[in-house]
Amino acid sequence: MEHITYAPKEVNKAKESLLLLKYILFTYNLLIFMCGLVLLAVGIWMAVDRNFLTTIIGIDLYAAAVFLILIGGGLIFIFSFIGCCGAISESICLLAAFFIVLCVISATLFIGGFCAVAFRAQIGDKIQKTMSDTLVQYYGVEFQYEKNRLVTDAWDKTQERLQCCAVSTNGWSLYKQSQWFKRFGSLDDQPLKYEEESRPYVPLSCCVKDRFWRYINQDVCQKWRIGPPGSPVDGAINRALYYNGCYDAGLSYLVDNAVILIGLGIAVALLLIFGIVLSGFLIIKLRRGPTNGR
């Protein structure tokens, strides 16, 4: 009699726990669907808008971390639907596929986060030398070569976005060593009265803009000789020219971005581990069946 009395209760309890697990997994999939959208949005934003320094620093780990975050976000976005379908339909095959994919994605995100950690550790004097080399050798010349075009575009974006000029602070004289200056730079023996027709000491991307994105004074910025950039050591202050070096500005910028990548990658990977455990429990429950769930 005891078996007849309590078996239905135990079956009902097993069914209720299975149903609860299904809806928890379904809700979890909606959550990671949103996480996938966030990762995709941040990855695209960083790849398109904040990846310009990669070309001139000579380290690919930042780009690799962004790429892995993008892959992880895309996979989460797509396969969260599989998790939802598997939970609702109680399909062991779909749940097993979801389980495997979550393992792959979490590993990818962990790798992306550790790439960002490794990138942050590599930021140092080596980057400063690489930045100087790219500016001197490739900036603004021989655009038939793809590298020169990429370096020039990266330097212009860096100087405009980060409001800096050359590599070190007050380091405009580095441009005098560049191939760009040899071809297009100022002729110091030219009389001062012809300054308005003279050639520049620095490119236009070193010039300060106002809030309407207009140059304050292009000629003073590029061609002034009674102060920087024509006389970088002394002379009057040139308020139309950026004084900060791009190494310090870029260092701060890259560290901030690396923190975002590290935090996103590792946080979402940890969230996926919860999904792996949850889907694993549901697969075990479905394999046992509600009558064996005691």
C-alpha positions in Angstrom: 0.0 0.0 0.0 2.8 2.4 0.8 4.3 2.0 -2.7 0.9 2.7 -4.3 0.3 5.7 -2.1 3.7 7.5 -2.4 4.9 6.6 -5.9 2.6 9.2 -7.7 3.8 11.9 -5.3 7.4 11.0 -6.1 6.7 11.0 -9.8 5.0 14.4 -9.5 7.9 15.8 -7.5 10.3 14.6 -10.2 8.2 16.2 -12.9 8.0 19.4 -11.0 11.8 19.6 -10.5 12.3 18.8 -14.2 9.8 21.5 -15.2 11.5 24.0 -12.9 14.9 23.1 -14.3 13.5 23.6 -17.9 12.2 27.1 -17.2 15.4 28.1 -15.3 17.4 27.0 -18.3 15.0 28.8 -20.6 15.3 32.1 -18.6 19.1 31.6 -18.5 19.2 31.4 -22.3 17.3 34.7 -22.6 19.9 36.2 -20.3 22.9 34.9 -22.2 21.2 35.9 -25.5 21.4 39.5 -24.1 25.0 38.9 -23.1 25.8 37.8 -26.6 24.3 41.0 -28.0 26.4 43.0 -25.6 29.6 41.1 -26.5 28.8 41.6 -30.2 28.2 45.3 -29.8 31.3 45.9 -27.7 33.4 43.7 -30.0 32.2 45.5 -33.1 32.7 48.9 -31.4 36.3 48.0 -30.4 37.1 46.5 -33.8 35.8 49.4 -35.8 36.3 52.4 -33.6 39.0 51.6 -31.1 41.4 49.4 -32.9 43.4 52.1 -34.7 46.5 51.8 -32.4 47.2 48.2 -33.3 48.9 49.1 -36.5 51.5 51.4 -34.9 52.2 49.5 -31.6 53.3 46.2 -33.3 51.4 43.9 -30.9 48.5 41.8 -32.3 47.2 40.5 -28.9 44.7 43.4 -28.6 43.2 42.6 -32.0 43.2 38.9 -31.2 41.3 39.5 -27.9 38.8 41.7 -29.7 38.4 39.0 -32.4 37.8 36.3 -29.8 35.2 38.4 -28.0 33.4 38.9 -31.3 33.4 35.2 -32.0 32.2 34.4 -28.5 29.4 37.0 -28.7 28.3 35.7 -32.1 28.2 32.1 -31.0 26.3 33.0 -27.8 23.8 35.0 -29.8 23.1 32.1 -32.2 23.3 29.1 -29.9 21.2 30.5 -27.1 18.2 29.7 -29.4 19.3 26.0 -29.4 19.3 26.1 -25.6 15.8 27.5 -25.5 14.5 24.9 -28.0 16.3 22.1 -26.2 14.8 23.1 -22.8 11.3 23.5 -24.0 11.2 20.4 -26.3 13.2 18.3 -23.8 15.5 17.2 -26.6 18.6 15.5 -25.3 20.4 16.0 -28.6 19.8 19.8 -28.7 20.8 20.1 -25.0 23.9 18.0 -25.6 24.8 20.3 -28.6 24.2 23.4 -26.4 26.3 21.9 -23.6 29.3 21.3 -26.0 28.9 24.8 -27.6 28.9 26.5 -24.1 32.1 24.7 -23.3 33.7 25.9 -26.5 32.5 29.5 -26.1 33.5 29.7 -22.4 37.0 28.5 -23.4 37.1 31.1 -26.2 36.2 33.9 -23.9 38.7 32.8 -21.3 41.4 32.8 -24.0 40.2 36.3 -25.1 40.4 37.6 -21.6 43.9 36.1 -21.0 45.0 37.6 -24.4 43.9 41.0 -23.0 45.9 40.3 -19.8 49.0 39.3 -21.8 48.6 42.4 -24.0 48.4 44.7 -20.9 51.6 43.0 -19.6 53.4 43.7 -22.8 52.7 47.4 -22.9 56.0 49.2 -22.3 59.2 50.6 -23.9 59.0 48.2 -26.8 55.8 49.9 -27.9 57.4 53.3 -27.7 60.2 52.3 -30.0 57.8 50.6 -32.5 55.7 53.8 -32.6 58.8 55.9 -33.3 59.9 53.5 -36.1 56.5 53.4 -37.8 56.2 57.2 -37.8 59.8 57.8 -39.1 59.7 55.2 -41.8 56.2 54.7 -43.1 54.1 57.8 -42.2 52.8 59.9 -45.1 54.9 58.5 -48.0 54.7 55.9 -50.7 50.9 55.2 -50.5 51.2 52.5 -53.2 52.3 50.2 -50.3 49.4 49.0 -48.1 51.5 49.2 -44.9 52.3 52.9 -45.5 48.6 53.6 -46.0 47.6 51.7 -42.8 50.3 53.3 -40.7 49.5 56.8 -41.9 45.8 56.3 -41.3 46.5 54.8 -37.8 48.7 57.7 -36.8 46.3 60.4 -38.0 43.4 58.7 -36.1 45.6 58.3 -33.0 46.7 62.0 -33.0 43.2 63.3 -33.7 41.3 60.9 -31.3 43.8 61.0 -28.4 44.7 64.7 -29.0 48.4 64.1 -29.1 51.3 64.6 -31.5 54.3 62.3 -32.3 55.4 59.8 -29.6 56.7 61.6 -26.5 55.4 64.8 -24.9 56.8 67.9 -26.7 58.3 65.4 -29.2 57.4 67.2 -32.4 61.0 67.1 -33.5 60.6 63.4 -34.3 58.8 64.4 -37.4 62.0 66.1 -38.6 63.6 62.6 -38.8 60.7 61.1 -40.8 60.5 60.3 -44.5 57.4 62.5 -44.6 59.4 65.6 -43.4 62.1 65.0 -46.0 59.6 65.1 -48.8 56.9 67.5 -47.5 58.4 69.2 -44.4 59.4 72.8 -43.8 62.5 74.3 -45.4 64.2 76.1 -42.5 66.2 78.4 -44.7 63.1 79.9 -46.1 62.6 83.6 -45.0 60.1 84.2 -42.2 58.1 86.7 -44.2 56.9 83.8 -46.5 55.7 81.7 -43.6 52.2 81.5 -45.0 53.6 79.7 -48.0 56.0 77.6 -46.1 55.8 73.8 -45.7 54.7 72.2 -42.4 56.7 70.9 -39.4 53.9 68.5 -38.3 50.9 66.9 -40.1 47.4 68.3 -39.8 46.3 65.6 -37.4 48.6 67.3 -34.7 46.4 70.4 -34.8 43.9 71.3 -32.1 40.2 71.5 -33.1 37.4 73.4 -31.5 34.1 71.9 -30.3 32.7 72.2 -33.8 35.6 70.0 -35.1 37.2 72.9 -36.9 41.0 73.6 -36.7 41.8 76.6 -34.4 44.6 77.8 -36.6 46.1 75.4 -39.1 49.0 77.6 -40.2 50.1 78.4 -36.7 49.8 74.8 -35.7 51.9 73.4 -38.6 54.3 76.2 -39.6 55.0 78.5 -36.6 58.7 79.3 -36.2 58.8 81.4 -33.0 57.7 78.5 -30.9 56.6 74.9 -31.4 56.7 73.1 -33.7 59.4 75.2 -35.6 61.3 75.9 -32.3 60.4 73.1 -30.1 62.8 73.9 -27.2 61.8 77.4 -26.5 59.5 80.2 -27.7 55.9 81.2 -27.3 53.2 78.6 -26.5 51.4 77.3 -29.6 47.7 76.8 -28.5 46.9 75.4 -31.9 49.2 72.4 -31.5 48.9 69.3 -29.3 51.7 69.0 -26.8 51.0 65.6 -25.3 52.8 62.6 -26.7 50.8 59.7 -28.2 52.7 57.1 -26.2 51.4 58.2 -22.8 47.9 58.9 -24.2 47.9 55.6 -26.1 49.1 53.7 -23.0 46.2 55.0 -20.9 43.8 54.3 -23.8 45.0 50.7 -24.3 45.0 49.9 -20.6 41.4 51.1 -20.3 40.3 49.0 -23.3 42.2 45.9 -22.0 40.3 46.2 -18.7 37.0 46.2 -20.6 38.0 43.1 -22.6 39.3 41.3 -19.5 36.2 42.0 -17.5 33.8 41.1 -20.2 35.5 38.0 -21.3 36.0 36.4 -17.9 32.6 37.6 -16.5 30.6 36.1 -19.4 32.8 32.9 -19.4 31.9 32.4 -15.7 28.2 32.9 -16.5 28.5 30.3 -19.2 29.9 27.8 -16.7 26.6 28.1 -14.8 24.8 27.2 -18.0 27.0 24.2 -18.6 26.2 22.9 -15.1 22.5 23.6 -15.6 22.2 22.0 -19.0 24.2 19.0 -17.7 21.7 18.5 -14.9 18.8 18.7 -17.3 20.3 16.1 -19.6 20.9 13.8 -16.6 17.2 14.3 -15.5 15.9 13.6 -19.0 18.0 10.5 -19.3 16.8 9.1 -16.1 13.1 10.0 -16.8 10.6 11.3 -14.3 9.9 7.9 -12.8 13.6 7.3 -12.0 14.2 10.8 -10.7 14.2 9.7 -7.0 
